[in-house]
Amino acid sequence: MTAVTEKILIVEDEPKLAALLAEYLTASGFETFLLDNGTDVVPWIRDRKPGLVLLDVMLPGRNGMDVCKEIRMFSSVPVILVTARVEEIDRLIGLELGADDYICKPFSPREVVARVKAVLRRTRDGRTMRAAGLILDEQRYQAVLHGHDLGLTAVEFKLLQLLVEHPGHIYGRQQIMEKIYPDDRFVSDRTVDSHIKKLRRKIEAIDPQSTLIQSMYGAGYKFEPEEQKGPRD
């Protein structure tokens, strides 16, 4: 079977640097695509679904921070931010927006290729999920919201992961029990409700306005990444 060539989107408005990165990545077996304007990135990703995005922060049309934030509202594609802004606060802001890595100019093209390979390997092996400011690391049972660790228990992590995997899907209490307690231990409906309430409290401690986990009266619970209001228990 022929291996699928990974598509790398390079968003960089310096033509020589963009061409150099494309040359090195192509030589390493990647298929590269170039954009030089921030306004074009989101539509391109929606249509083409790249394997990774190298995203410059300072772009004409729209800056990379805003672009990264919007990407994370609908896609978990790995994003590496590239910038000449080396201040620590910029690094923190970039990673809190959901970037997987952060490279500061000037850099070696070989370093970029190594970072790209490392991020792709990490996201494949560790099964990382992203949605609405959340980053779920299945390997470490860690959930991060807007850059802050939620401090979930294993059961709470499994519950959140279940809901995030299928946004908008309503899970009844029985379905949830079957998914997060595979050893068939006896738990009551109220146990599920308790986990949901604890999960919400931890999310709301970071984002007081969050409505990510919504309850549907008489039906169950769902994860809703859009800014919509839903009934609450």
N, C-alpha and C positions, 0 to 999 in steps of 0.2 A: 504494500500500500504506500502511495506517495505521501510524504509528510506535507502538512499544510503550512505554507509560508506565512509567518506572522506579519500582520500589517502594522506599521508604525507611522503614526501621523506626527509630523514635525511642524510645529507652529512657531515660526521665527521670521521676523521682518528684516533681518540682516541677510541678504542673498548669499554672500560668500560663506557665512557660517552655516546657513541652512544646507547649502550644497555640500559642504564638508561633512556635516553630520550624516546626510543622506548617503554620501560615498562610503563612509566607514560602516554604517549600518547595513547597507546593501552588500558590502564585501563580507559581512558576517552572516549573510543569509536571510536578511529581513527584506520585506517589500516596503518601500518608503513612499510617503506622499507629503507634499509641502503645501502649507497655507501661510500667508503673511499678514492676515488681518483677523483680529479677535472676533468680529461679528460673524465670520464664516464657520467658526469651529463647531458650534452646537448642531446646526443643520447637517454638517458633514458627518459628524459622529452618529447622528440618528440614522442617516442613510447608509453609511458604509461600515459601521461597527468595527473600528480598529482593535488591534490587540493591545496597544499601548499608545499613550499620547505624551509627546515631549512638548511642553507648553511654556513658552516664554511669558514672563510676567508683564513686561512693558511692551504692549502691542498697540498698533493703531486701531481705532474703531472701538475696542473694548479690552480692558486689561485682563491679564491671565487669572487673577484672583477671582474676579466676577465670573469668568468663564468656567473655572474649576468648580465654583459653588453651584452653578447651574447644571454642569455635567453630573454632579453627585445627586441631583434631584431625580435623575432617570437612568443613570448608568453606573456600573461598578468597574468600568474600564480603568486599568491602572494609569495614573497620571504622575509624571515627573515634572515638577516646575523647574524652569531654568531662568536665572536672573542675575543681574549685576548688583542687586541690593543684598548686601551681606549682613545687615543688622539682624540680631537675634529675634527681634519681634516679628520681622518679616518671615523668618523660618517658622515660628510658632503659628502665625496666622495661616501660612500656606498649608501646614500639616493639619491644622484644625478644620480647614475647609475640605479635607479629605484627600489631599495629595499623598501619594505613596512614598515619594522621595523629593529631595530638593537639591539642585546642583547650582553652585555659584560660579559665575564667570570671573576670571578666565578659567577654562578647564581644558583638559586633554580630550580629544575625540575618543580615544581609547577608553578613558574613564567613563564617558557617557555610555559607550557600548557595554562596558562591564556593569554599570548601574542598571541599564535596560534589562540585561540578562538576569541580573540578581532579582529585580522586582518581578519579572515574569515568572521566575522559578519560585519565588516566595508566594506569589498569589496563586500559583497552580498547586503547590504542595500544601499550603496552609489553609486553603479554602476560605478566603476572605470575602465577606459580603458587605455591601455599602448601600445605604438608602437614607435619604432625608437627614443627613448629618450623622448617621450611625455607621460605625465600622464594627463588624462582628468577626472576630478571629476564632474560628472553630478549633484550631489546634491548641490554643491557650484558654479557651472558654472565656474570652475577654470581650466585653462590649464597651465601646467608646462612643460618647455622644458629644459632638462639638469639641473634641479634643480632651474630654474628661472621662476617666474610667468610671463606669456605672457601679462597679463592685458587685456584680451579680453572683449568686450561687449557681451551681451547675444546673439545677432545675429551672431557675429563672432564665438562664442563658438559653436552654433548650426551648423554653416557651417563647421567648422573644424571637429566636431563630425560626421557629415554626411559623410565626405570624409574618415575619419579614420576607420569608421565602415566597409567599403568595400574597402580595399587597391587595387589599380589598376583599379577599376571600374570608368568609365568615366561618369560624371554627366553633362547633358546639363543644360543651364541656366534656362530653364523652369522647369526642374526637381528640381533644387536647390530652385527656388522660391516657388514651391509647398511644399517643405519639411520644409523650414525655416520660411515661412510666412503662417501658417495654417489658418489664419483668412481671407484669400482671399483678403487682401489689394492689391492695385495696385502698382507694382514696375516694373521698366524697367530692361532690360538686363544690362544696364550700372550700375545699383545699385549693381547687383551681381558682376560685374567686379570690382567695387569700394571696395566691401567687401573683395574680393580676394586679391587685391593689399595691403589693410591695413593689412590683415592677414599675407601676405608674409613679409611685412616690419617688423612686430613685431617678426616673426620667425627669420628673417635675422639679426635683432638687436642682437640676442643671438647667432645665428649660421650663419655667413655671407656666408658660402658655401652651405647652405641648398637648396635642390631641392625637398623638401617633397611635395609641391603643384605644380603640373605641368599642363600646359594648352595644350590641343590638338586642333590644328587649325580647326575651323569649327565644333567642337564636344562639347567641354566643358572643365571640369577640373577633375583631379584625384589626389589622395594621393598615392605617390610612396615611400614606406619606404626604398627601396633598393638604393644603391649609383649609380643611373643612371642619366644621363643628359637628360633633356627633353626641349622642346621649351618653351620659356618664353614670356609673354607679356611685 
